[in-house]
């Protein structure tokens, strides 16, 4: 285990304990490790994590040299860390305070009360969720030293019986998967159609070799059997091509649209003929 891993584990151990108890027992080694870790995280743009580590090594229990350095760094980090204030409204312009906010999938705030929220500089995806409201997502780029940036968020009330944005996305994802499945089956059907087409062509060539004409057919029984096999193979080939094309079309529609279909495929086979009916309804 290298020193960087040891530093990270040490800082995590400090943060996991209750602050008053840990601050009373912080060691010189922990102070130094927190200082080193804070500098590394600052270089990586992880300002929020750097602030936590600097708060540890600024503790009065730390050696004066380390403590003074961490205090100076903490002041500098406070200046560069951006903050943002979200103003959540409903369509009528009324405030919505009970909004759960996540940033890049991690919790950021349980409510919006006008307090600036500190985040790292760079691009972030903010998601806003509230009871009976459709969740909303915004991608914002925050700059170093940008303080108190204000962004308005409008949350629309969810229609009766309507699902959340996540539920809608899940349903759409399931439909796309169904489209891919139908496309795969359609491709397989086309391959089968091609194989049986080759067999039908081969049998037809054999039949013509066995009987060159109505009065020249020494292997009549075998020719009749091969002719029947040719018809059967041709019929299966036709069904394969029709079904494959229909399934590929249905799969494409499912994949590129957001509404579930009602579909049906009904093949019919008889000697010398083949039919396949495909029906679909897309809302």
SVG drawing of the C-alpha trace seen along z (x, -y; Angstrom):
<svg xmlns="http://www.w3.org/2000/svg" viewBox="-55 -35 61 79">
<polyline fill="none" stroke="black" stroke-width="0.4" points="0.0,0.0 1.6,-3.3 1.6,-6.5 -1.3,-8.1 -3.5,-5.2 -2.4,-5.5 -3.2,-9.2 -6.7,-8.6 -7.5,-5.9 -6.3,-8.1 -8.4,-11.1 -11.5,-8.8 -11.0,-7.4 -10.8,-10.9 -14.0,-12.0 -15.9,-8.9 -15.7,-9.6 -17.5,-12.2 -15.8,-15.6 -15.5,-16.6 -13.9,-13.3 -11.5,-13.1 -10.4,-16.7 -9.4,-16.0 -7.2,-13.0 -5.9,-14.1 -2.2,-13.0 0.8,-14.7 0.8,-12.0 -2.8,-12.6 -2.2,-16.3 0.6,-15.9 -1.3,-13.3 -4.3,-15.6 -2.1,-18.5 -0.6,-16.3 -3.9,-14.9 -5.5,-18.4 -2.8,-19.6 -3.3,-16.6 -7.0,-17.0 -6.7,-20.7 -4.6,-20.0 -7.2,-17.5 -9.9,-20.1 -11.6,-18.3 -12.0,-21.5 -14.8,-20.2 -12.7,-17.3 -9.7,-19.5 -11.6,-21.8 -12.5,-18.9 -8.9,-17.7 -7.7,-21.3 -10.2,-21.7 -8.6,-18.7 -5.0,-19.8 -6.0,-23.3 -7.0,-21.8 -5.2,-23.4 -3.8,-19.9 -1.7,-19.9 1.9,-21.2 2.0,-25.0 3.9,-24.8 1.3,-22.4 -1.6,-24.2 -0.6,-27.6 0.0,-26.2 -3.4,-24.5 -5.1,-27.6 -3.6,-29.6 -4.6,-27.0 -8.1,-26.8 -8.6,-30.6 -7.4,-30.2 -9.7,-27.3 -12.7,-29.2 -12.0,-31.9 -11.9,-29.7 -14.6,-27.2 -17.8,-28.2 -21.2,-28.3 -24.7,-28.3 -28.2,-29.3 -31.2,-27.5 -34.5,-29.2 -37.2,-26.5 -40.6,-27.6 -43.8,-26.0 -45.4,-27.1 -47.4,-29.7 -44.3,-31.3 -44.8,-30.0 -41.7,-28.9 -41.0,-25.2 -38.7,-24.6 -38.9,-20.8 -36.7,-19.9 -34.1,-17.1 -31.0,-18.0 -28.3,-15.7 -25.1,-16.6 -23.6,-14.1 -25.8,-11.4 -24.6,-12.3 -26.9,-14.0 -26.3,-17.8 -29.3,-19.2 -32.6,-18.0 -34.3,-21.4 -33.7,-24.7 -33.8,-27.6 -31.7,-30.2 -28.4,-29.1 -25.5,-28.9 -24.5,-25.4 -20.8,-24.7 -19.6,-22.5 -16.4,-21.9 -15.6,-23.9 -16.4,-22.3 -19.4,-20.8 -22.0,-19.2 -25.4,-17.5 -28.0,-18.7 -31.2,-16.8 -34.2,-18.3 -37.0,-16.1 -40.0,-17.1 -43.2,-15.3 -45.9,-15.3 -43.5,-17.1 -41.7,-15.9 -38.0,-15.7 -35.8,-18.2 -32.2,-18.0 -29.8,-20.8 -26.2,-20.7 -24.2,-23.7 -20.5,-24.7 -19.3,-26.4 -16.1,-28.5 -13.5,-29.0 -14.3,-31.9 -17.9,-32.1 -19.9,-33.0 -23.6,-33.0 -24.5,-32.2 -28.3,-32.1 -30.2,-29.7 -34.0,-29.3 -35.6,-25.9 -39.2,-25.4 -40.8,-22.2 -44.0,-21.0 -46.7,-19.2 -47.0,-15.6 -50.2,-14.6 -52.6,-12.3 -51.4,-8.7 -48.2,-10.0 -44.9,-8.4 -41.7,-10.1 -39.1,-10.9 -37.0,-8.0 -40.0,-5.6 -40.6,-7.0 -36.9,-6.5 -37.0,-2.9 -40.1,-2.2 -38.4,-3.7 -35.3,-1.7 -37.3,1.5 -39.0,0.7 -35.6,0.1 -34.4,3.5 -37.5,5.1 -36.8,3.4 -33.2,4.8 -34.6,8.2 -37.1,8.1 -34.3,6.8 -32.1,9.8 -34.9,12.3 -35.6,10.6 -32.0,10.9 -32.0,14.6 -35.1,15.1 -33.5,13.5 -30.5,15.8 -32.8,18.9 -34.6,17.6 -31.3,17.3 -30.2,20.8 -33.5,22.4 -33.3,20.4 -30.0,22.0 -31.4,25.4 -34.4,24.8 -32.1,23.7 -30.0,26.8 -33.0,29.1 -34.4,27.4 -31.1,27.9 -31.1,31.6 -34.7,32.0 -33.9,30.5 -31.0,32.9 -33.2,35.9 -35.8,34.9 -34.9,33.0 -38.5,33.1 -41.9,34.7 -40.9,37.7 -37.3,38.0 -37.6,38.6 -36.0,41.9 -36.0,41.1 -39.6,39.9 -40.3,40.9 -37.1,39.2 -37.8,36.2 -41.2,35.8 -39.7,36.1 -37.0,33.5 -39.6,31.2 -41.7,31.4 -38.5,30.7 -37.8,27.7 -41.3,26.3 -41.0,26.8 -37.6,25.2 -38.8,22.3 -41.8,21.8 -39.7,21.7 -37.3,19.3 -40.2,17.0 -41.6,17.1 -38.1,16.4 -37.6,13.3 -41.1,11.9 -40.9,12.5 -37.3,11.2 -38.3,8.0 -41.4,7.5 -39.5,8.1 -36.7,5.8 -39.2,3.1 -41.0,3.5 -37.8,3.5 -36.7,0.3 -40.0,-1.4 -39.8,-0.2 -36.2,-1.4 -36.8,-4.9 -40.2,-5.6 -41.4,-5.9 -44.7,-4.1 -45.4,-0.4 -46.8,1.5 -49.4,4.2 -48.2,6.6 -49.1,9.9 -47.5,12.3 -49.6,15.1 -47.9,17.4 -49.8,19.7 -48.2,22.5 -49.7,24.7 -48.2,26.7 -46.7,24.3 -47.7,21.1 -46.8,19.2 -48.3,16.2 -47.4,14.2 -49.6,11.4 -48.0,8.8 -50.1,6.3 -49.0,3.5 -50.3,0.5 -48.0,-2.2 -49.4,-5.0"/>
</svg>
